Amino acid sequence: MARPIKETPMLFGADARRFEERMKNPPKVSAEKRARIRASYEAVKKALQNNI
């Protein structure tokens, strides 16, 4: 049986500012890495469609 999900902790002070800054400026992903992610996604999607 699954355990209950805990509440999301609140961020204050420097942690909150750092988090907000990272959300505004997410890290850049290279085109090569994006292509690998897309290929993996398509492979999983195809495998799941074949099992239905």
Predicted model as a PDB file, atoms N, CA, C, CB and O in Angstrom, pLDDT in the B-factor column:
MODEL        1                                                                  
ATOM      1  N   MET A   1       0.837  -1.169   0.000  1.00 77.00           N  
ATOM      2  CA  MET A   1       0.000   0.000   0.000  1.00 77.00           C  
ATOM      3  C   MET A   1       0.893   1.247   0.000  1.00 77.00           C  
ATOM      4  CB  MET A   1      -0.959  -0.010   1.217  1.00 77.00           C  
ATOM      5  O   MET A   1       1.925   1.286   0.671  1.00 77.00           O  
ATOM      6  N   ALA A   2       0.485   2.246  -0.752  1.00 88.00           N  
ATOM      7  CA  ALA A   2       1.289   3.456  -0.880  1.00 88.00           C  
ATOM      8  C   ALA A   2       1.243   4.302   0.383  1.00 88.00           C  
ATOM      9  CB  ALA A   2       0.818   4.274  -2.066  1.00 88.00           C  
ATOM     10  O   ALA A   2       0.247   4.325   1.106  1.00 88.00           O  
ATOM     11  N   ARG A   3       2.342   4.991   0.627  1.00 91.00           N  
ATOM     12  CA  ARG A   3       2.388   5.904   1.760  1.00 91.00           C  
ATOM     13  C   ARG A   3       1.762   7.241   1.361  1.00 91.00           C  
ATOM     14  CB  ARG A   3       3.848   6.102   2.250  1.00 91.00           C  
ATOM     15  O   ARG A   3       1.816   7.615   0.190  1.00 91.00           O  
ATOM     16  N   PRO A   4       1.181   7.951   2.294  1.00 90.00           N  
ATOM     17  CA  PRO A   4       0.588   9.253   1.957  1.00 90.00           C  
ATOM     18  C   PRO A   4       1.664  10.255   1.537  1.00 90.00           C  
ATOM     19  CB  PRO A   4      -0.208   9.806   3.156  1.00 90.00           C  
ATOM     20  O   PRO A   4       2.804  10.197   1.997  1.00 90.00           O  
ATOM     21  N   ILE A   5       1.282  11.156   0.671  1.00 90.00           N  
ATOM     22  CA  ILE A   5       2.200  12.191   0.198  1.00 90.00           C  
ATOM     23  C   ILE A   5       2.288  13.287   1.253  1.00 90.00           C  
ATOM     24  CB  ILE A   5       1.735  12.774  -1.174  1.00 90.00           C  
ATOM     25  O   ILE A   5       1.272  13.761   1.763  1.00 90.00           O  
ATOM     26  N   LYS A   6       3.517  13.681   1.571  1.00 90.00           N  
ATOM     27  CA  LYS A   6       3.718  14.738   2.552  1.00 90.00           C  
ATOM     28  C   LYS A   6       3.432  16.093   1.919  1.00 90.00           C  
ATOM     29  CB  LYS A   6       5.153  14.696   3.117  1.00 90.00           C  
ATOM     30  O   LYS A   6       3.472  16.236   0.697  1.00 90.00           O  
ATOM     31  N   GLU A   7       3.144  17.077   2.748  1.00 91.00           N  
ATOM     32  CA  GLU A   7       2.915  18.420   2.254  1.00 91.00           C  
ATOM     33  C   GLU A   7       4.205  18.982   1.675  1.00 91.00           C  
ATOM     34  CB  GLU A   7       2.378  19.328   3.373  1.00 91.00           C  
ATOM     35  O   GLU A   7       5.299  18.654   2.135  1.00 91.00           O  
ATOM     36  N   THR A   8       4.067  19.834   0.658  1.00 88.00           N  
ATOM     37  CA  THR A   8       5.218  20.492   0.063  1.00 88.00           C  
ATOM     38  C   THR A   8       5.741  21.535   1.043  1.00 88.00           C  
ATOM     39  CB  THR A   8       4.851  21.141  -1.303  1.00 88.00           C  
ATOM     40  O   THR A   8       4.970  22.368   1.521  1.00 88.00           O  
ATOM     41  N   PRO A   9       7.031  21.506   1.350  1.00 89.00           N  
ATOM     42  CA  PRO A   9       7.561  22.471   2.311  1.00 89.00           C  
ATOM     43  C   PRO A   9       7.560  23.891   1.735  1.00 89.00           C  
ATOM     44  CB  PRO A   9       8.981  22.075   2.731  1.00 89.00           C  
ATOM     45  O   PRO A   9       7.719  24.077   0.529  1.00 89.00           O  
ATOM     46  N   MET A  10       7.384  24.865   2.586  1.00 93.00           N  
ATOM     47  CA  MET A  10       7.431  26.274   2.189  1.00 93.00           C  
ATOM     48  C   MET A  10       8.888  26.715   2.197  1.00 93.00           C  
ATOM     49  CB  MET A  10       6.561  27.174   3.143  1.00 93.00           C  
ATOM     50  O   MET A  10       9.662  26.311   3.065  1.00 93.00           O  
ATOM     51  N   LEU A  11       9.256  27.548   1.226  1.00 93.00           N  
ATOM     52  CA  LEU A  11      10.611  28.096   1.167  1.00 93.00           C  
ATOM     53  C   LEU A  11      10.585  29.541   1.623  1.00 93.00           C  
ATOM     54  CB  LEU A  11      11.199  27.985  -0.261  1.00 93.00           C  
ATOM     55  O   LEU A  11       9.669  30.291   1.286  1.00 93.00           O  
ATOM     56  N   PHE A  12      11.591  29.930   2.390  1.00 95.00           N  
ATOM     57  CA  PHE A  12      11.694  31.284   2.902  1.00 95.00           C  
ATOM     58  C   PHE A  12      13.106  31.789   2.702  1.00 95.00           C  
ATOM     59  CB  PHE A  12      11.297  31.347   4.384  1.00 95.00           C  
ATOM     60  O   PHE A  12      14.037  30.996   2.559  1.00 95.00           O  
ATOM     61  N   GLY A  13      13.273  33.090   2.692  1.00 96.00           N  
ATOM     62  CA  GLY A  13      14.587  33.714   2.677  1.00 96.00           C  
ATOM     63  C   GLY A  13      15.390  33.406   1.430  1.00 96.00           C  
ATOM     64  O   GLY A  13      14.875  33.443   0.312  1.00 96.00           O  
ATOM     65  N   ALA A  14      16.676  33.098   1.643  1.00 96.00           N  
ATOM     66  CA  ALA A  14      17.600  32.868   0.533  1.00 96.00           C  
ATOM     67  C   ALA A  14      17.179  31.673  -0.308  1.00 96.00           C  
ATOM     68  CB  ALA A  14      19.013  32.659   1.058  1.00 96.00           C  
ATOM     69  O   ALA A  14      17.340  31.695  -1.528  1.00 96.00           O  
ATOM     70  N   ASP A  15      16.641  30.625   0.322  1.00 95.00           N  
ATOM     71  CA  ASP A  15      16.188  29.455  -0.430  1.00 95.00           C  
ATOM     72  C   ASP A  15      15.081  29.839  -1.407  1.00 95.00           C  
ATOM     73  CB  ASP A  15      15.695  28.357   0.526  1.00 95.00           C  
ATOM     74  O   ASP A  15      15.086  29.393  -2.554  1.00 95.00           O  
ATOM     75  N   ALA A  16      14.145  30.652  -0.966  1.00 95.00           N  
ATOM     76  CA  ALA A  16      13.038  31.071  -1.818  1.00 95.00           C  
ATOM     77  C   ALA A  16      13.539  31.927  -2.968  1.00 95.00           C  
ATOM     78  CB  ALA A  16      11.993  31.837  -1.005  1.00 95.00           C  
ATOM     79  O   ALA A  16      13.098  31.748  -4.103  1.00 95.00           O  
ATOM     80  N   ARG A  17      14.446  32.849  -2.701  1.00 96.00           N  
ATOM     81  CA  ARG A  17      14.996  33.698  -3.771  1.00 96.00           C  
ATOM     82  C   ARG A  17      15.763  32.869  -4.793  1.00 96.00           C  
ATOM     83  CB  ARG A  17      15.916  34.780  -3.182  1.00 96.00           C  
ATOM     84  O   ARG A  17      15.630  33.092  -5.996  1.00 96.00           O  
ATOM     85  N   ARG A  18      16.566  31.913  -4.323  1.00 95.00           N  
ATOM     86  CA  ARG A  18      17.341  31.050  -5.214  1.00 95.00           C  
ATOM     87  C   ARG A  18      16.411  30.199  -6.085  1.00 95.00           C  
ATOM     88  CB  ARG A  18      18.288  30.142  -4.398  1.00 95.00           C  
ATOM     89  O   ARG A  18      16.646  30.038  -7.283  1.00 95.00           O  
ATOM     90  N   PHE A  19      15.364  29.662  -5.477  1.00 94.00           N  
ATOM     91  CA  PHE A  19      14.404  28.849  -6.215  1.00 94.00           C  
ATOM     92  C   PHE A  19      13.700  29.687  -7.285  1.00 94.00           C  
ATOM     93  CB  PHE A  19      13.370  28.229  -5.253  1.00 94.00           C  
ATOM     94  O   PHE A  19      13.573  29.256  -8.431  1.00 94.00           O  
ATOM     95  N   GLU A  20      13.250  30.867  -6.913  1.00 95.00           N  
ATOM     96  CA  GLU A  20      12.548  31.738  -7.862  1.00 95.00           C  
ATOM     97  C   GLU A  20      13.461  32.117  -9.024  1.00 95.00           C  
ATOM     98  CB  GLU A  20      12.035  33.008  -7.154  1.00 95.00           C  
ATOM     99  O   GLU A  20      13.014  32.151 -10.170  1.00 95.00           O  
ATOM    100  N   GLU A  21      14.711  32.397  -8.750  1.00 95.00           N  
ATOM    101  CA  GLU A  21      15.662  32.750  -9.807  1.00 95.00           C  
ATOM    102  C   GLU A  21      15.878  31.584 -10.770  1.00 95.00           C  
ATOM    103  CB  GLU A  21      17.001  33.180  -9.196  1.00 95.00           C  
ATOM    104  O   GLU A  21      15.954  31.783 -11.983  1.00 95.00           O  
ATOM    105  N   ARG A  22      15.977  30.371 -10.232  1.00 94.00           N  
ATOM    106  CA  ARG A  22      16.154  29.191 -11.097  1.00 94.00           C  
ATOM    107  C   ARG A  22      14.923  28.932 -11.953  1.00 94.00           C  
ATOM    108  CB  ARG A  22      16.463  27.952 -10.253  1.00 94.00           C  
ATOM    109  O   ARG A  22      15.048  28.467 -13.085  1.00 94.00           O  
ATOM    110  N   MET A  23      13.735  29.225 -11.432  1.00 94.00           N  
ATOM    111  CA  MET A  23      12.507  29.039 -12.206  1.00 94.00           C  
ATOM    112  C   MET A  23      12.408  30.069 -13.332  1.00 94.00           C  
ATOM    113  CB  MET A  23      11.275  29.138 -11.290  1.00 94.00           C  
ATOM    114  O   MET A  23      11.888  29.768 -14.406  1.00 94.00           O  
ATOM    115  N   LYS A  24      12.905  31.277 -13.088  1.00 96.00           N  
ATOM    116  CA  LYS A  24      12.888  32.316 -14.113  1.00 96.00           C  
ATOM    117  C   LYS A  24      13.923  32.056 -15.200  1.00 96.00           C  
ATOM    118  CB  LYS A  24      13.132  33.676 -13.482  1.00 96.00           C  
ATOM    119  O   LYS A  24      13.695  32.392 -16.362  1.00 96.00           O  
ATOM    120  N   ASN A  25      15.060  31.462 -14.838  1.00 95.00           N  
ATOM    121  CA  ASN A  25      16.163  31.216 -15.768  1.00 95.00           C  
ATOM    122  C   ASN A  25      16.576  29.747 -15.713  1.00 95.00           C  
ATOM    123  CB  ASN A  25      17.371  32.130 -15.440  1.00 95.00           C  
ATOM    124  O   ASN A  25      17.601  29.417 -15.116  1.00 95.00           O  
ATOM    125  N   PRO A  26      15.789  28.857 -16.331  1.00 91.00           N  
ATOM    126  CA  PRO A  26      16.145  27.436 -16.273  1.00 91.00           C  
ATOM    127  C   PRO A  26      17.441  27.162 -17.048  1.00 91.00           C  
ATOM    128  CB  PRO A  26      14.996  26.573 -16.836  1.00 91.00           C  
ATOM    129  O   PRO A  26      17.784  27.902 -17.970  1.00 91.00           O  
ATOM    130  N   PRO A  27      18.153  26.102 -16.672  1.00 89.00           N  
ATOM    131  CA  PRO A  27      19.399  25.778 -17.372  1.00 89.00           C  
ATOM    132  C   PRO A  27      19.116  25.417 -18.827  1.00 89.00           C  
ATOM    133  CB  PRO A  27      20.132  24.618 -16.668  1.00 89.00           C  
ATOM    134  O   PRO A  27      18.089  24.811 -19.133  1.00 89.00           O  
ATOM    135  N   LYS A  28      20.025  25.791 -19.716  1.00 92.00           N  
ATOM    136  CA  LYS A  28      19.879  25.517 -21.143  1.00 92.00           C  
ATOM    137  C   LYS A  28      20.220  24.058 -21.425  1.00 92.00           C  
ATOM    138  CB  LYS A  28      20.780  26.458 -21.978  1.00 92.00           C  
ATOM    139  O   LYS A  28      21.131  23.496 -20.816  1.00 92.00           O  
ATOM    140  N   VAL A  29      19.476  23.444 -22.361  1.00 93.00           N  
ATOM    141  CA  VAL A  29      19.707  22.057 -22.754  1.00 93.00           C  
ATOM    142  C   VAL A  29      20.221  22.074 -24.185  1.00 93.00           C  
ATOM    143  CB  VAL A  29      18.400  21.185 -22.620  1.00 93.00           C  
ATOM    144  O   VAL A  29      19.626  22.709 -25.056  1.00 93.00           O  
ATOM    145  N   SER A  30      21.330  21.373 -24.431  1.00 96.00           N  
ATOM    146  CA  SER A  30      21.910  21.360 -25.764  1.00 96.00           C  
ATOM    147  C   SER A  30      20.994  20.629 -26.742  1.00 96.00           C  
ATOM    148  CB  SER A  30      23.296  20.706 -25.738  1.00 96.00           C  
ATOM    149  O   SER A  30      20.172  19.805 -26.342  1.00 96.00           O  
ATOM    150  N   ALA A  31      21.146  20.939 -28.018  1.00 96.00           N  
ATOM    151  CA  ALA A  31      20.336  20.303 -29.060  1.00 96.00           C  
ATOM    152  C   ALA A  31      20.583  18.799 -29.085  1.00 96.00           C  
ATOM    153  CB  ALA A  31      20.647  20.917 -30.441  1.00 96.00           C  
ATOM    154  O   ALA A  31      19.663  18.025 -29.347  1.00 96.00           O  
ATOM    155  N   GLU A  32      21.832  18.375 -28.812  1.00 97.00           N  
ATOM    156  CA  GLU A  32      22.165  16.953 -28.806  1.00 97.00           C  
ATOM    157  C   GLU A  32      21.427  16.222 -27.684  1.00 97.00           C  
ATOM    158  CB  GLU A  32      23.681  16.761 -28.655  1.00 97.00           C  
ATOM    159  O   GLU A  32      20.866  15.147 -27.897  1.00 97.00           O  
ATOM    160  N   LYS A  33      21.434  16.803 -26.512  1.00 96.00           N  
ATOM    161  CA  LYS A  33      20.746  16.180 -25.373  1.00 96.00           C  
ATOM    162  C   LYS A  33      19.235  16.165 -25.605  1.00 96.00           C  
ATOM    163  CB  LYS A  33      21.079  16.930 -24.058  1.00 96.00           C  
ATOM    164  O   LYS A  33      18.561  15.190 -25.275  1.00 96.00           O  
ATOM    165  N   ARG A  34      18.710  17.243 -26.170  1.00 96.00           N  
ATOM    166  CA  ARG A  34      17.283  17.315 -26.472  1.00 96.00           C  
ATOM    167  C   ARG A  34      16.893  16.219 -27.461  1.00 96.00           C  
ATOM    168  CB  ARG A  34      16.918  18.702 -27.036  1.00 96.00           C  
ATOM    169  O   ARG A  34      15.825  15.621 -27.331  1.00 96.00           O  
ATOM    170  N   ALA A  35      17.755  15.950 -28.456  1.00 97.00           N  
ATOM    171  CA  ALA A  35      17.484  14.898 -29.442  1.00 97.00           C  
ATOM    172  C   ALA A  35      17.492  13.518 -28.780  1.00 97.00           C  
ATOM    173  CB  ALA A  35      18.524  14.947 -30.581  1.00 97.00           C  
ATOM    174  O   ALA A  35      16.660  12.672 -29.108  1.00 97.00           O  
ATOM    175  N   ARG A  36      18.428  13.284 -27.848  1.00 97.00           N  
ATOM    176  CA  ARG A  36      18.467  12.000 -27.129  1.00 97.00           C  
ATOM    177  C   ARG A  36      17.212  11.810 -26.286  1.00 97.00           C  
ATOM    178  CB  ARG A  36      19.719  11.918 -26.233  1.00 97.00           C  
ATOM    179  O   ARG A  36      16.649  10.715 -26.240  1.00 97.00           O  
ATOM    180  N   ILE A  37      16.777  12.867 -25.625  1.00 96.00           N  
ATOM    181  CA  ILE A  37      15.563  12.790 -24.811  1.00 96.00           C  
ATOM    182  C   ILE A  37      14.370  12.484 -25.697  1.00 96.00           C  
ATOM    183  CB  ILE A  37      15.333  14.105 -24.032  1.00 96.00           C  
ATOM    184  O   ILE A  37      13.544  11.638 -25.355  1.00 96.00           O  
ATOM    185  N   ARG A  38      14.271  13.165 -26.839  1.00 97.00           N  
ATOM    186  CA  ARG A  38      13.152  12.955 -27.773  1.00 97.00           C  
ATOM    187  C   ARG A  38      13.154  11.517 -28.294  1.00 97.00           C  
ATOM    188  CB  ARG A  38      13.234  13.955 -28.961  1.00 97.00           C  
ATOM    189  O   ARG A  38      12.099  10.888 -28.382  1.00 97.00           O  
ATOM    190  N   ALA A  39      14.339  10.991 -28.640  1.00 97.00           N  
ATOM    191  CA  ALA A  39      14.428   9.625 -29.153  1.00 97.00           C  
ATOM    192  C   ALA A  39      13.996   8.613 -28.085  1.00 97.00           C  
ATOM    193  CB  ALA A  39      15.863   9.323 -29.625  1.00 97.00           C  
ATOM    194  O   ALA A  39      13.303   7.644 -28.394  1.00 97.00           O  
ATOM    195  N   SER A  40      14.400   8.836 -26.846  1.00 97.00           N  
ATOM    196  CA  SER A  40      14.001   7.941 -25.758  1.00 97.00           C  
ATOM    197  C   SER A  40      12.490   7.994 -25.557  1.00 97.00           C  
ATOM    198  CB  SER A  40      14.729   8.316 -24.449  1.00 97.00           C  
ATOM    199  O   SER A  40      11.843   6.964 -25.366  1.00 97.00           O  
ATOM    200  N   TYR A  41      11.941   9.187 -25.601  1.00 97.00           N  
ATOM    201  CA  TYR A  41      10.496   9.363 -25.438  1.00 97.00           C  
ATOM    202  C   TYR A  41       9.745   8.622 -26.537  1.00 97.00           C  
ATOM    203  CB  TYR A  41      10.124  10.860 -25.452  1.00 97.00           C  
ATOM    204  O   TYR A  41       8.778   7.912 -26.261  1.00 97.00           O  
ATOM    205  N   GLU A  42      10.182   8.783 -27.769  1.00 96.00           N  
ATOM    206  CA  GLU A  42       9.510   8.125 -28.894  1.00 96.00           C  
ATOM    207  C   GLU A  42       9.602   6.599 -28.777  1.00 96.00           C  
ATOM    208  CB  GLU A  42      10.124   8.592 -30.230  1.00 96.00           C  
ATOM    209  O   GLU A  42       8.644   5.896 -29.099  1.00 96.00           O  
ATOM    210  N   ALA A  43      10.747   6.084 -28.318  1.00 95.00           N  
ATOM    211  CA  ALA A  43      10.914   4.638 -28.156  1.00 95.00           C  
ATOM    212  C   ALA A  43       9.953   4.092 -27.098  1.00 95.00           C  
ATOM    213  CB  ALA A  43      12.369   4.306 -27.773  1.00 95.00           C  
ATOM    214  O   ALA A  43       9.331   3.048 -27.298  1.00 95.00           O  
ATOM    215  N   VAL A  44       9.837   4.790 -25.991  1.00 95.00           N  
ATOM    216  CA  VAL A  44       8.933   4.355 -24.926  1.00 95.00           C  
ATOM    217  C   VAL A  44       7.490   4.440 -25.402  1.00 95.00           C  
ATOM    218  CB  VAL A  44       9.131   5.209 -23.652  1.00 95.00           C  
ATOM    219  O   VAL A  44       6.696   3.530 -25.160  1.00 95.00           O  
ATOM    220  N   LYS A  45       7.156   5.520 -26.073  1.00 94.00           N  
ATOM    221  CA  LYS A  45       5.810   5.710 -26.581  1.00 94.00           C  
ATOM    222  C   LYS A  45       5.433   4.595 -27.563  1.00 94.00           C  
ATOM    223  CB  LYS A  45       5.688   7.081 -27.255  1.00 94.00           C  
ATOM    224  O   LYS A  45       4.317   4.078 -27.523  1.00 94.00           O  
ATOM    225  N   LYS A  46       6.368   4.230 -28.442  1.00 93.00           N  
ATOM    226  CA  LYS A  46       6.123   3.168 -29.413  1.00 93.00           C  
ATOM    227  C   LYS A  46       5.947   1.815 -28.707  1.00 93.00           C  
ATOM    228  CB  LYS A  46       7.282   3.095 -30.431  1.00 93.00           C  
ATOM    229  O   LYS A  46       5.064   1.034 -29.060  1.00 93.00           O  
ATOM    230  N   ALA A  47       6.796   1.550 -27.709  1.00 92.00           N  
ATOM    231  CA  ALA A  47       6.703   0.287 -26.958  1.00 92.00           C  
ATOM    232  C   ALA A  47       5.359   0.184 -26.241  1.00 92.00           C  
ATOM    233  CB  ALA A  47       7.859   0.175 -25.935  1.00 92.00           C  
ATOM    234  O   ALA A  47       4.746  -0.883 -26.212  1.00 92.00           O  
ATOM    235  N   LEU A  48       4.907   1.288 -25.669  1.00 91.00           N  
ATOM    236  CA  LEU A  48       3.629   1.267 -24.957  1.00 91.00           C  
ATOM    237  C   LEU A  48       2.454   1.088 -25.917  1.00 91.00           C  
ATOM    238  CB  LEU A  48       3.452   2.554 -24.152  1.00 91.00           C  
ATOM    239  O   LEU A  48       1.485   0.408 -25.581  1.00 91.00           O  
ATOM    240  N   GLN A  49       2.525   1.675 -27.084  1.00 89.00           N  
ATOM    241  CA  GLN A  49       1.461   1.537 -28.066  1.00 89.00           C  
ATOM    242  C   GLN A  49       1.366   0.085 -28.587  1.00 89.00           C  
ATOM    243  CB  GLN A  49       1.699   2.512 -29.236  1.00 89.00           C  
ATOM    244  O   GLN A  49       0.277  -0.402 -28.891  1.00 89.00           O  
ATOM    245  N   ASN A  50       2.496  -0.576 -28.680  1.00 82.00           N  
ATOM    246  CA  ASN A  50       2.519  -1.954 -29.166  1.00 82.00           C  
ATOM    247  C   ASN A  50       1.967  -2.930 -28.121  1.00 82.00           C  
ATOM    248  CB  ASN A  50       3.946  -2.352 -29.551  1.00 82.00           C  
ATOM    249  O   ASN A  50       1.518  -4.019 -28.477  1.00 82.00           O  
ATOM    250  N   ASN A  51       1.995  -2.557 -26.850  1.00 75.00           N  
ATOM    251  CA  ASN A  51       1.525  -3.439 -25.787  1.00 75.00           C  
ATOM    252  C   ASN A  51       0.037  -3.308 -25.510  1.00 75.00           C  
ATOM    253  CB  ASN A  51       2.286  -3.165 -24.532  1.00 75.00           C  
ATOM    254  O   ASN A  51      -0.522  -4.100 -24.752  1.00 75.00           O  
ATOM    255  N   ILE A  52      -0.603  -2.334 -26.103  1.00 63.00           N  
ATOM    256  CA  ILE A  52      -2.027  -2.124 -25.816  1.00 63.00           C  
ATOM    257  C   ILE A  52      -2.893  -3.055 -26.590  1.00 63.00           C  
ATOM    258  CB  ILE A  52      -2.429  -0.715 -26.114  1.00 63.00           C  
ATOM    259  O   ILE A  52      -4.117  -3.009 -26.463  1.00 63.00           O  
TER     260      ILE A  52                                                      
ENDMDL                                                                          
END                                                                             
